[in-house]
Amino acid sequence: MKIDIIGAVGSGKTTLAHRIAEKFNIPCYEQDNIVWMRTSKGDVRRPDDEIENMFINILTSDNWVIEGSPRKLLKKRYEYSEYIIFLDTNSLLRLYRILRRWIRQRIGKESYNTKPTLRFLWMNIKWHFEFNNEKKMLMLELLQCGVRYKRFTNGRDAIDFCYSTYKRKCGS
């Protein structure tokens, strides 16, 4: 099982990826944790060759689910994926989730990788709108992946697809 989950910030990619990984007992990778080294002094971007090596090691393994926003550097993952799930949730819902997550992280109710500063909130909102502007181009690119490309507007339908598809493949 090799599933790539992509979408905008706040779309539910991480939640969906962890649910799939738990259900099928496979490794789950968050793209940001491949790109960034998490240190006590903040995030440090790994060199491109290190990111590429880590990514190739993951992609050539037997089973995985990867989640993240599409990045030019990491699009090689499409070649290795059995399915590319585009989690295309409603824009207003994503904005709500961005704000809710930031507040919950600020008050200590939710863990975080990157410190929830006002600057980081602003960056998430900026990324949200950039994604909206680039979405049509992304969808055209994903269409090139043929039947491996699946678009869902909510995580529930995406997880149902994975359960039914892999249940059939496993003969369960």
N, C-alpha and C positions, 0 to 999 in steps of 0.2 A: 504494500500500500504506500503510494507516494502522492500526497495531496498538498497542493500549494494554495493557500488562502490569501487573497489580496483584497484590498479595499482601502478606503480613506481612514484617517484617524477617527476613532469613535464609532466605527462601523460594527464592531463586535468580533473582529478577526481573532483576537487572543482568546476570548472566551470559547469561540467555536473550535479553535485549534486544540485547546486543552481538553475540551469535551470529547473530540474525536480521538485524541491520543489516549485518553483514559479508557474510553470504550473499547478500543482495539489494542490497547497495551503496546503502543509504539512511541518512539521518541517524538517530542514536540520541540520545535525551535522557533524562537522569536527572532526575526530578522535583525531587529535593533541590537540584540545581544550578540549578534555575530559582527555587526559593524562597529559597535562601541564596546570598549573595555570599561567596565563599571569599577570606579575607584572611589576611595573615601573622599577624594578631593574633587570628584566630578567625573563626567564621562570623557573618555579620550578615544578619538577615532583611530581604529586600527589602520595600518597601511593597506593599500589596495591589494597587494600581493598576499598578505596574510588573510584578508577577508576572502579573497578568491580561493585560497587553499582550504580554509575552513569550510567554505561553501561546497567545494568539489567533494571533500570528504563526506559531507552530509548527503549530497545528491547521489553519490555512488553507493551509498549504503542501501540495505534492502527495504527498509520501511522508515517512513517519516511523514510528519506533517509540519509544514513551514508556514508561518504567517508573517505578513508585512505589506507595507506599501510598495508599489512597483518602483524600483530604482534601476536606472540604466545599467549599472554595474552588475546587478544580480539577475538579470533577465534570462540568463542561461538556465535557470531553474525550470523554465517552461519546457525545455527539451526533455527533462528527466521526469516530469510530473505525469502521473496517470490521469489526474484531473486537476484543472486550475479553476478554483472556485472564486468568482468575483462576488464579494459580499457588498451589494449595492444598496445600502440602507438609505432611508430618507434623510435629506440634508438637515432638516430641522432637528430630527432625532439625534443625529450625530453631534450637532452643536450642543444640544442639551446634555448628551453624554460627556462631551469634553468638559463642560463646565461642572457637571456633577462630579466627575472623576477628580478634577482639580480641587474642588472644595473638600471632598472626602479625604484626599491625600493631605491637604493642608491641615485638617483637624485630626489626622492620625487614624482615620477609620478605614483606610485603604493603603496598601503598600505601593511603593513606586520605585522605578529604576532611576529616573531623573527627578531631581528636587523640584517640587511644584512651586516655582517662583512665578511672579506676574509675567516675566519675560517668557517663561516656558508656556504659560497659558496663551499668551499672544502668538507664539510660534505655532501652537496647535491650531488656533483659529486661522492663522495665515495658511497653514498646510491644508486645512479643510477647504478653503476657498480656491487654492491652487488646484487641488484635486478636482473640484467641480469644473474648473476651466479646462482641465486636461482629460476629463472623463471620456469624451467622444473619441479622441485619438486612442486612448487605452482600449476602448471597446473594439475599435477597428483592428488594433493589433491583436487582441485576444481572439478575434474571429479567425485569425490565421491558424489557430491551434485546433480548429475543427471541433469534433465531438468531445474532445477533452475539456473544452471551455464550457463552464456552467455558470450562469448568473442567477443569483438569488437576492431577493430584497429583504430577507430576514434569515437569521441563523437557524431557526426552527426548520425551515424548508431545506436548508443546506445539510443539516445533520440528518434529517429524514432521508435525503438522497444518499448520503454516505452509508447509513445503516442498511438501506435496502440494496444498494449496489454491492457492498462488501459482504452482506449476508448471503446474497446469491453466489458471489464468487467463492466464498468459503464453503458453500453448501449447507449452511446452518439453517 
